[in-house]
Amino acid sequence: MTTAIYAHPACQDHRPGRHHPERPSRIAAVLDGLKEAGITGLEPRDAPGIDPALLELVHPAALVDHVLAPM
């Protein structure tokens, strides 16, 4: 059985703050943990982009605009 692992290189640039659980090192730790556990059949895939209108189905438009705004 194959299990797809979706991520994107841009995730390495995500820095929401020191105390936030989502950070680049977490992704690396999860992938390392899967390897160390001997889990096989992992298929890395790049996460596709998403239409902002779909994000607005579950998030306020102002938040979507803020997150997508250039830094």
CYANA upper distance limits for C-alpha pairs under 8 A (distance plus 0.5 A):
  1 MET  CA     41 GLY  CA      6.64
  2 THR  CA     40 THR  CA      8.41
  2 THR  CA     41 GLY  CA      4.99
  2 THR  CA     42 LEU  CA      6.22
  2 THR  CA     43 GLU  CA      7.05
  3 THR  CA     41 GLY  CA      6.50
  3 THR  CA     42 LEU  CA      5.36
  3 THR  CA     43 GLU  CA      6.39
  4 ALA  CA     42 LEU  CA      6.34
  4 ALA  CA     43 GLU  CA      5.14
  4 ALA  CA     44 PRO  CA      6.35
  4 ALA  CA     45 ARG  CA      7.08
  5 ILE  CA     42 LEU  CA      7.09
  5 ILE  CA     43 GLU  CA      6.36
  5 ILE  CA     44 PRO  CA      5.26
  5 ILE  CA     45 ARG  CA      6.40
  6 TYR  CA     44 PRO  CA      6.65
  6 TYR  CA     45 ARG  CA      5.45
  6 TYR  CA     46 ASP  CA      6.15
  6 TYR  CA     47 ALA  CA      5.59
  7 ALA  CA     11 CYS  CA      7.56
  7 ALA  CA     44 PRO  CA      8.06
  7 ALA  CA     45 ARG  CA      7.01
  7 ALA  CA     46 ASP  CA      5.81
  7 ALA  CA     47 ALA  CA      5.56
  8 HIS  CA     12 GLN  CA      8.50
  8 HIS  CA     45 ARG  CA      8.38
  8 HIS  CA     46 ASP  CA      5.50
  8 HIS  CA     47 ALA  CA      5.91
  9 PRO  CA     13 ASP  CA      8.43
  9 PRO  CA     46 ASP  CA      8.34
 10 ALA  CA     14 HIS  CA      7.59
 11 CYS  CA     24 PRO  CA      6.92
 12 GLN  CA     23 ARG  CA      8.15
 12 GLN  CA     24 PRO  CA      5.39
 13 ASP  CA     24 PRO  CA      7.73
 14 HIS  CA     22 GLU  CA      8.46
 14 HIS  CA     23 ARG  CA      6.76
 14 HIS  CA     24 PRO  CA      7.17
 15 ARG  CA     22 GLU  CA      8.26
 15 ARG  CA     23 ARG  CA      6.32
 15 ARG  CA     24 PRO  CA      7.96
 16 PRO  CA     20 HIS  CA      6.74
 16 PRO  CA     22 GLU  CA      7.54
 16 PRO  CA     23 ARG  CA      7.51
 21 PRO  CA     26 ARG  CA      7.96
 22 GLU  CA     26 ARG  CA      7.05
 23 ARG  CA     27 ILE  CA      7.67
 24 PRO  CA     28 ALA  CA      7.22
 25 SER  CA     29 ALA  CA      6.56
 26 ARG  CA     30 VAL  CA      6.65
 27 ILE  CA     31 LEU  CA      6.80
 28 ALA  CA     32 ASP  CA      6.54
 29 ALA  CA     33 GLY  CA      6.45
 30 VAL  CA     34 LEU  CA      6.75
 31 LEU  CA     35 LYS  CA      6.92
 32 ASP  CA     36 GLU  CA      6.60
 33 GLY  CA     37 ALA  CA      6.52
 34 LEU  CA     38 GLY  CA      7.02
 34 LEU  CA     39 ILE  CA      6.03
 35 LYS  CA     39 ILE  CA      6.34
 35 LYS  CA     40 THR  CA      8.00
 50 ILE  CA     54 LEU  CA      7.63
 50 ILE  CA     55 LEU  CA      8.13
 51 ASP  CA     55 LEU  CA      7.49
 52 PRO  CA     56 GLU  CA      6.88
 52 PRO  CA     64 VAL  CA      7.50
 53 ALA  CA     57 LEU  CA      7.34
 54 LEU  CA     58 VAL  CA      8.14
 55 LEU  CA     59 HIS  CA      6.45
 55 LEU  CA     64 VAL  CA      7.37
 56 GLU  CA     60 PRO  CA      6.24
 56 GLU  CA     61 ALA  CA      5.96
 56 GLU  CA     64 VAL  CA      7.27
 59 HIS  CA     63 LEU  CA      7.16
 59 HIS  CA     64 VAL  CA      7.24
 60 PRO  CA     64 VAL  CA      7.04
 61 ALA  CA     65 ASP  CA      6.61
 62 ALA  CA     66 HIS  CA      6.61
 63 LEU  CA     67 VAL  CA      6.63
 64 VAL  CA     68 LEU  CA      6.62
 65 ASP  CA     69 ALA  CA      6.43
